[in-house]
Amino acid sequence: MLDLICHACPKKLLALIPANMNPVTTMEQCRNILARFCPKDCFRVVVLNGSGENPRLEEDAAILAAALKDLGVTPGMLANEDR
């Protein structure tokens, strides 16, 4: 979390893998922590559907794409890592 908060990019996306945790509680805790350091319109926390034992790549890609779109991040922005 600290690396994400301190990273130079203004938009933050935290993807949680649902393993060994309560996904809803963990997501809310992460949102609360990020809200203390980042403007609420500059971060998203999502829980993926898949895991290492049960990959669900298409569903997870859709979740991540929706979160990035919601943040206003475009594919061209992702190619420029200097941001």
RORO-406653 format. One record per residue: residue in three letters; residue number from 1; x, y, z of N, C-alpha, C, CB in turn. Coordinates in Angstrom, 2 decimals, always signed. Glycine has a CB too. Example, Ala and Ser with C-alpha at 12.3 -4.5 7.8 and 13.67 -1.06 7.14 Angstrom:
(r 'ala', 1, (+13.19, -5.69, +7.80), (+12.30, -4.50, +7.80), (+13.20, -3.30, +7.80), (+11.31, -4.47, +9.05)) (r 'ser', 2, (+12.85, -2.25, +7.08), (+13.67, -1.06, +7.14), (+12.90, +0.03, +7.87), (+14.08, -0.60, +5.72)) 
This chain:
(r 'met', 1, (+0.82, -1.18, +0.00), (+0.00, +0.00, +0.00), (+0.87, +1.25, +0.00), (-0.93, -0.01, +1.20)) (r 'leu', 2, (+1.92, +1.25, +0.78), (+2.77, +2.43, +0.87), (+3.41, +2.74, -0.48), (+3.86, +2.24, +1.94)) (r 'asp', 3, (+3.87, +1.72, -1.19), (+4.45, +1.93, -2.52), (+3.42, +2.55, -3.46), (+4.97, +0.62, -3.10)) (r 'leu', 4, (+2.20, +2.08, -3.40), (+1.15, +2.62, -4.26), (+0.85, +4.07, -3.90), (-0.13, +1.77, -4.14)) (r 'ile', 5, (+0.71, +4.36, -2.64), (+0.42, +5.72, -2.19), (+1.53, +6.68, -2.60), (+0.23, +5.76, -0.66)) (r 'cys', 6, (+2.78, +6.25, -2.47), (+3.92, +7.12, -2.75), (+4.32, +7.17, -4.22), (+5.09, +6.67, -1.93)) (r 'his', 7, (+3.74, +6.32, -5.05), (+4.11, +6.30, -6.46), (+3.75, +7.62, -7.12), (+3.41, +5.13, -7.19)) (r 'ala', 8, (+4.57, +8.05, -8.07), (+4.41, +9.36, -8.71), (+3.15, +9.48, -9.56), (+5.60, +9.64, -9.56)) (r 'cys', 9, (+2.63, +8.39, -10.06), (+1.42, +8.48, -10.90), (+0.26, +8.97, -10.05), (+1.09, +7.10, -11.53)) (r 'pro', 10, (-0.51, +9.93, -10.57), (-1.60, +10.49, -9.77), (-2.79, +9.55, -9.61), (-2.06, +11.76, -10.39)) (r 'lys', 11, (-2.98, +8.64, -10.55), (-4.11, +7.69, -10.49), (-3.62, +6.37, -9.90), (-4.73, +7.47, -11.90)) (r 'lys', 12, (-4.39, +5.81, -8.98), (-4.00, +4.58, -8.30), (-5.07, +3.51, -8.48), (-3.76, +4.85, -6.79)) (r 'leu', 13, (-4.64, +2.30, -8.81), (-5.56, +1.16, -8.93), (-4.98, +0.00, -8.14), (-5.78, +0.75, -10.43)) (r 'leu', 14, (-5.73, -0.46, -7.16), (-5.33, -1.61, -6.35), (-6.26, -2.77, -6.68), (-5.36, -1.28, -4.82)) (r 'ala', 15, (-5.69, -3.86, -7.18), (-6.46, -5.06, -7.51), (-6.18, -6.12, -6.47), (-6.10, -5.58, -8.94)) (r 'leu', 16, (-7.23, -6.56, -5.81), (-7.11, -7.57, -4.76), (-7.47, -8.95, -5.31), (-8.01, -7.23, -3.55)) (r 'ile', 17, (-6.66, -9.93, -5.00), (-6.92, -11.31, -5.39), (-7.64, -11.98, -4.22), (-5.59, -12.09, -5.78)) (r 'pro', 18, (-8.82, -12.56, -4.46), (-9.61, -13.09, -3.35), (-9.07, -14.42, -2.82), (-11.04, -13.28, -3.80)) (r 'ala', 19, (-8.01, -14.33, -2.05), (-7.42, -15.53, -1.46), (-6.99, -15.21, -0.03), (-6.19, -16.03, -2.31)) (r 'asn', 20, (-7.37, -16.04, +0.90), (-6.97, -15.90, +2.30), (-7.38, -14.56, +2.92), (-5.48, -16.06, +2.41)) (r 'met', 21, (-8.56, -14.08, +2.55), (-9.05, -12.81, +3.11), (-10.55, -12.73, +2.94), (-8.35, -11.60, +2.43)) (r 'asn', 22, (-11.14, -11.79, +3.64), (-12.53, -11.44, +3.41), (-12.49, -10.31, +2.38), (-13.29, -11.01, +4.75)) (r 'pro', 23, (-12.89, -10.56, +1.13), (-12.72, -9.56, +0.08), (-13.43, -8.24, +0.36), (-13.22, -10.11, -1.21)) (r 'val', 24, (-14.64, -8.28, +0.89), (-15.39, -7.04, +1.13), (-14.72, -6.21, +2.22), (-16.84, -7.36, +1.52)) (r 'thr', 25, (-14.35, -6.84, +3.31), (-13.69, -6.13, +4.41), (-12.35, -5.56, +3.96), (-13.48, -7.07, +5.60)) (r 'thr', 26, (-11.55, -6.36, +3.27), (-10.24, -5.92, +2.81), (-10.37, -4.75, +1.84), (-9.48, -7.07, +2.16)) (r 'met', 27, (-11.34, -4.83, +0.93), (-11.56, -3.76, -0.03), (-11.92, -2.45, +0.69), (-12.66, -4.14, -1.03)) (r 'glu', 28, (-12.80, -2.53, +1.66), (-13.19, -1.33, +2.41), (-12.01, -0.76, +3.21), (-14.35, -1.65, +3.34)) (r 'gln', 29, (-11.22, -1.63, +3.82), (-10.05, -1.16, +4.57), (-9.06, -0.46, +3.65), (-9.37, -2.33, +5.28)) (r 'cys', 30, (-8.83, -1.03, +2.48), (-7.90, -0.42, +1.53), (-8.44, +0.92, +1.03), (-7.64, -1.36, +0.34)) (r 'arg', 31, (-9.73, +0.98, +0.75), (-10.33, +2.26, +0.32), (-10.18, +3.32, +1.40), (-11.83, +2.06, -0.02)) (r 'asn', 32, (-10.41, +2.95, +2.64), (-10.28, +3.90, +3.74), (-8.85, +4.41, +3.88), (-10.73, +3.26, +5.05)) (r 'ile', 33, (-7.88, +3.53, +3.73), (-6.48, +3.94, +3.82), (-6.13, +4.88, +2.67), (-5.54, +2.71, +3.82)) (r 'leu', 34, (-6.49, +4.49, +1.44), (-6.16, +5.33, +0.29), (-6.84, +6.69, +0.37), (-6.56, +4.63, -1.00)) (r 'ala', 35, (-8.05, +6.74, +0.90), (-8.79, +8.00, +1.01), (-8.09, +8.99, +1.94), (-10.21, +7.73, +1.50)) (r 'arg', 36, (-7.27, +8.51, +2.83), (-6.53, +9.40, +3.73), (-5.38, +10.11, +3.02), (-5.99, +8.62, +4.91)) (r 'phe', 37, (-4.91, +9.53, +1.91), (-3.73, +10.06, +1.24), (-3.97, +10.52, -0.20), (-2.67, +9.02, +1.24)) (r 'cys', 38, (-5.05, +10.09, -0.81), (-5.31, +10.38, -2.22), (-6.73, +10.93, -2.37), (-5.12, +9.11, -3.10)) (r 'pro', 39, (-6.93, +11.86, -3.31), (-8.30, +12.31, -3.59), (-9.16, +11.13, -4.03), (-8.30, +13.42, -4.67)) (r 'lys', 40, (-10.41, +11.11, -3.61), (-11.27, +9.95, -3.87), (-11.51, +9.69, -5.36), (-12.60, +10.15, -3.20)) (r 'asp', 41, (-11.38, +10.72, -6.18), (-11.57, +10.50, -7.62), (-10.28, +10.03, -8.31), (-12.07, +11.77, -8.27)) (r 'cys', 42, (-9.22, +9.81, -7.55), (-7.94, +9.41, -8.12), (-7.52, +7.98, -7.79), (-6.88, +10.34, -7.65)) (r 'phe', 43, (-8.39, +7.21, -7.17), (-8.03, +5.81, -6.90), (-9.26, +4.91, -6.98), (-7.37, +5.69, -5.52)) (r 'arg', 44, (-8.99, +3.65, -7.24), (-10.02, +2.61, -7.21), (-9.41, +1.37, -6.58), (-10.58, +2.30, -8.65)) (r 'val', 45, (-10.25, +0.64, -5.85), (-9.87, -0.66, -5.30), (-10.89, -1.66, -5.82), (-9.82, -0.64, -3.71)) (r 'val', 46, (-10.41, -2.71, -6.44), (-11.30, -3.73, -7.00), (-10.89, -5.11, -6.50), (-11.29, -3.68, -8.54)) (r 'val', 47, (-11.86, -5.98, -6.43), (-11.59, -7.38, -6.10), (-11.76, -8.19, -7.38), (-12.55, -7.91, -4.96)) (r 'leu', 48, (-10.74, -8.92, -7.74), (-10.80, -9.76, -8.93), (-11.64, -10.99, -8.64), (-9.38, -10.16, -9.39)) (r 'asn', 49, (-12.14, -11.62, -9.69), (-12.90, -12.86, -9.53), (-12.01, -14.09, -9.53), (-13.94, -12.98, -10.63)) (r 'gly', 50, (-10.90, -14.00, -10.24), (-10.01, -15.14, -10.36), (-8.92, -15.16, -9.32), (-9.39, -15.16, -11.72)) (r 'ser', 51, (-8.22, -16.29, -9.28), (-7.08, -16.45, -8.38), (-6.06, -17.34, -9.08), (-7.52, -17.07, -7.00)) (r 'gly', 52, (-4.96, -17.60, -8.44), (-3.95, -18.47, -9.02), (-4.47, -19.88, -9.27), (-2.74, -18.54, -8.13)) (r 'glu', 53, (-5.31, -20.35, -8.38), (-5.87, -21.70, -8.52), (-7.06, -21.73, -9.47), (-6.29, -22.23, -7.18)) (r 'asn', 54, (-7.72, -20.60, -9.64), (-8.92, -20.53, -10.47), (-8.88, -19.25, -11.31), (-10.21, -20.58, -9.60)) (r 'pro', 55, (-8.04, -19.22, -12.35), (-7.93, -18.01, -13.16), (-9.24, -17.71, -13.89), (-6.78, -18.15, -14.17)) (r 'arg', 56, (-9.60, -16.44, -13.91), (-10.79, -15.99, -14.64), (-10.38, -14.72, -15.38), (-12.02, -15.73, -13.67)) (r 'leu', 57, (-9.49, -14.91, -16.35), (-8.82, -13.81, -17.01), (-9.77, -12.84, -17.70), (-7.86, -14.33, -18.00)) (r 'glu', 58, (-10.75, -13.34, -18.41), (-11.66, -12.45, -19.13), (-12.47, -11.59, -18.16), (-12.61, -13.25, -20.03)) (r 'glu', 59, (-12.98, -12.21, -17.11), (-13.75, -11.45, -16.11), (-12.87, -10.41, -15.42), (-14.36, -12.41, -15.07)) (r 'asp', 60, (-11.66, -10.81, -15.06), (-10.76, -9.90, -14.36), (-10.31, -8.76, -15.27), (-9.54, -10.67, -13.84)) (r 'ala', 61, (-10.08, -9.06, -16.55), (-9.71, -8.01, -17.50), (-10.83, -6.99, -17.62), (-9.39, -8.61, -18.89)) (r 'ala', 62, (-12.08, -7.44, -17.61), (-13.22, -6.53, -17.69), (-13.32, -5.66, -16.43), (-14.53, -7.32, -17.89)) (r 'ile', 63, (-13.06, -6.25, -15.27), (-13.08, -5.50, -14.00), (-12.01, -4.41, -14.03), (-12.86, -6.44, -12.80)) (r 'leu', 64, (-10.81, -4.77, -14.45), (-9.70, -3.81, -14.49), (-9.96, -2.72, -15.53), (-8.38, -4.53, -14.78)) (r 'ala', 65, (-10.47, -3.11, -16.70), (-10.75, -2.12, -17.75), (-11.80, -1.12, -17.28), (-11.23, -2.82, -19.02)) (r 'ala', 66, (-12.83, -1.59, -16.58), (-13.88, -0.69, -16.08), (-13.32, +0.28, -15.04), (-15.04, -1.50, -15.47)) (r 'ala', 67, (-12.45, -0.22, -14.17), (-11.85, +0.64, -13.15), (-10.94, +1.69, -13.79), (-11.06, -0.20, -12.13)) (r 'leu', 68, (-10.16, +1.28, -14.77), (-9.29, +2.24, -15.46), (-10.10, +3.29, -16.20), (-8.36, +1.50, -16.43)) (r 'lys', 69, (-11.17, +2.86, -16.85), (-12.04, +3.81, -17.55), (-12.65, +4.80, -16.56), (-13.16, +3.06, -18.32)) (r 'asp', 70, (-13.08, +4.28, -15.42), (-13.67, +5.13, -14.38), (-12.67, +6.17, -13.87), (-14.18, +4.27, -13.22)) (r 'leu', 71, (-11.41, +5.80, -13.85), (-10.35, +6.72, -13.42), (-9.95, +7.70, -14.53), (-9.12, +5.92, -12.98)) (r 'gly', 72, (-10.44, +7.46, -15.73), (-10.08, +8.32, -16.85), (-8.75, +7.96, -17.47), (-10.04, +9.74, -16.40)) (r 'val', 73, (-8.30, +6.75, -17.25), (-7.03, +6.28, -17.81), (-7.31, +5.66, -19.16), (-6.32, +5.26, -16.86)) (r 'thr', 74, (-6.55, +6.08, -20.18), (-6.72, +5.55, -21.52), (-5.54, +4.64, -21.86), (-6.84, +6.70, -22.55)) (r 'pro', 75, (-5.71, +3.77, -22.86), (-4.59, +2.88, -23.23), (-3.31, +3.64, -23.58), (-5.00, +2.02, -24.41)) (r 'gly', 76, (-3.43, +4.80, -24.22), (-2.25, +5.59, -24.55), (-1.50, +6.06, -23.31), (-2.63, +6.79, -25.37)) (r 'met', 77, (-2.24, +6.34, -22.24), (-1.61, +6.76, -20.99), (-0.80, +5.62, -20.39), (-2.66, +7.25, -19.98)) (r 'leu', 78, (-1.28, +4.40, -20.55), (-0.59, +3.25, -19.96), (+0.75, +3.00, -20.63), (-1.46, +2.01, -20.05)) (r 'ala', 79, (+0.87, +3.34, -21.91), (+2.10, +3.11, -22.64), (+3.20, +4.08, -22.19), (+1.86, +3.24, -24.14)) (r 'asn', 80, (+2.82, +5.21, -21.61), (+3.80, +6.21, -21.19), (+4.06, +6.05, -19.69), (+3.30, +7.65, -21.51)) (r 'glu', 81, (+5.11, +5.33, -19.35), (+5.40, +5.04, -17.95), (+6.12, +6.18, -17.24), (+6.23, +3.79, -17.85)) (r 'asp', 82, (+6.41, +7.26, -17.93), (+7.09, +8.39, -17.32), (+6.13, +9.26, -16.51), (+7.77, +9.23, -18.39)) (r 'arg', 83, (+4.87, +8.99, -16.52), (+3.87, +9.81, -15.80), (+3.96, +9.60, -14.33), (+2.46, +9.50, -16.27)) 
